[in-house]
Amino acid sequence: MKLLSVNLGRHKAVEYTDAPTGATAIDKRPVEGPVRVVAPGPKGEGGSGVVGDEIGDLRHHGGDAQAVYAFAREDLDAWEGELGRPLANGVFGENLTTSGIDVTGAKIGERWRVGPDLVLEVTSSRIPCATFAGHLGERGWVKRFTHKAAPGAYLRVVEPGEIRAGDPVEIVRRPDHEVTVAFQFRSATTERALLSRVLAAGDALHPEAIDAARKYIAKYGG
């Protein structure tokens, strides 16, 4: 299991975002050399945890529980086959493009050591948006991505550190519950009844996902 690339984005003005800035940094590109990763602070104030990476809309992205976004190269390869075009590392807006890691099957609260020092913790899945669809330029993209249910994972920074392409990735903790990235994604999108079970992931779960689950349980029971 290893890190294929560390990808950073820069603000770019586009027509397909509703961000107050009118810009997005979703088109992330691999960089050479070491990159520092830190906890960025609360959502709405802190941006990316990857130093040098920019975020166009702090309302929906960034902050401690979404400090880093990881996507598996294997899933990009699968999309290449479906879309019939090459997809470079970073094109889905991911900071980390991984190899050999089951990102979709990672459990909420699972911890990864990347390189010698950095420790990350899985918090939630990525939810597709209009900016993502506009960036890729694929018809019906949000629906297709949702149906696939391989959304990539958001992670928080447990221990900061420097990373670079080629670093090993080691799973150092895997919780004993059923709530994987895919499970949490389905609970937030196509299978809302699963919300009554995601709280098994505990405090590692993204605060917004915890709030959504509690509201669902209060209304429908669990």
Secondary structure in CASP SS format (residue, H / E / C, confidence):
PFRMAT SS
TARGET T0000
AUTHOR 0000-0000-0000
METHOD secondary structure of the structure
MODEL  1
M C 1.00
K E 1.00
L E 1.00
L E 1.00
S E 1.00
V E 1.00
N E 1.00
L E 1.00
G C 1.00
R C 1.00
H C 1.00
K E 1.00
A E 1.00
V C 1.00
E C 1.00
Y C 1.00
T C 1.00
D C 1.00
A C 1.00
P C 1.00
T C 1.00
G C 1.00
A E 1.00
T E 1.00
A C 1.00
I C 1.00
D C 1.00
K C 1.00
R E 1.00
P E 1.00
V C 1.00
E C 1.00
G C 1.00
P C 1.00
V E 1.00
R E 1.00
V E 1.00
V C 1.00
A C 1.00
P C 1.00
G C 1.00
P C 1.00
K E 1.00
G C 1.00
E C 1.00
G E 1.00
G C 1.00
S C 1.00
G C 1.00
V E 1.00
V C 1.00
G C 1.00
D C 1.00
E C 1.00
I C 1.00
G C 1.00
D C 1.00
L C 1.00
R C 1.00
H C 1.00
H C 1.00
G C 1.00
G C 1.00
D H 1.00
A H 1.00
Q H 1.00
A C 1.00
V E 1.00
Y E 1.00
A E 1.00
F E 1.00
A E 1.00
R H 1.00
E H 1.00
D H 1.00
L H 1.00
D H 1.00
A H 1.00
W H 1.00
E H 1.00
G H 1.00
E H 1.00
L H 1.00
G C 1.00
R C 1.00
P C 1.00
L C 1.00
A C 1.00
N C 1.00
G C 1.00
V C 1.00
F C 1.00
G C 1.00
E C 1.00
N C 1.00
L E 1.00
T E 1.00
T E 1.00
S E 1.00
G C 1.00
I C 1.00
D C 1.00
V C 1.00
T C 1.00
G C 1.00
A C 1.00
K E 1.00
I C 1.00
G C 1.00
E C 1.00
R E 1.00
W E 1.00
R E 1.00
V E 1.00
G C 1.00
P C 1.00
D C 1.00
L E 1.00
V E 1.00
L E 1.00
E E 1.00
V E 1.00
T E 1.00
S E 1.00
S E 1.00
R C 1.00
I C 1.00
P C 1.00
C C 1.00
A H 1.00
T H 1.00
F H 1.00
A H 1.00
G H 1.00
H H 1.00
L H 1.00
G C 1.00
E C 1.00
R C 1.00
G C 1.00
W H 1.00
V H 1.00
K H 1.00
R H 1.00
F H 1.00
T H 1.00
H H 1.00
K H 1.00
A C 1.00
A C 1.00
P C 1.00
G C 1.00
A E 1.00
Y E 1.00
L E 1.00
R E 1.00
V E 1.00
V E 1.00
E E 1.00
P C 1.00
G E 1.00
E E 1.00
I E 1.00
R C 1.00
A C 1.00
G C 1.00
D C 1.00
P E 1.00
V E 1.00
E E 1.00
I E 1.00
V E 1.00
R E 1.00
R C 1.00
P C 1.00
D C 1.00
H C 1.00
E C 1.00
V C 1.00
T E 1.00
V H 1.00
A H 1.00
F H 1.00
Q H 1.00
F H 1.00
R H 1.00
S H 1.00
A H 1.00
T C 1.00
T C 1.00
E C 1.00
R H 1.00
A H 1.00
L H 1.00
L H 1.00
S H 1.00
R H 1.00
V H 1.00
L H 1.00
A H 1.00
A H 1.00
G H 1.00
D H 1.00
A H 1.00
L C 1.00
H C 1.00
P H 1.00
E H 1.00
A H 1.00
I H 1.00
D H 1.00
A H 1.00
A H 1.00
R H 1.00
K H 1.00
Y H 1.00
I H 1.00
A H 1.00
K H 1.00
Y H 1.00
G C 1.00
G C 1.00
END
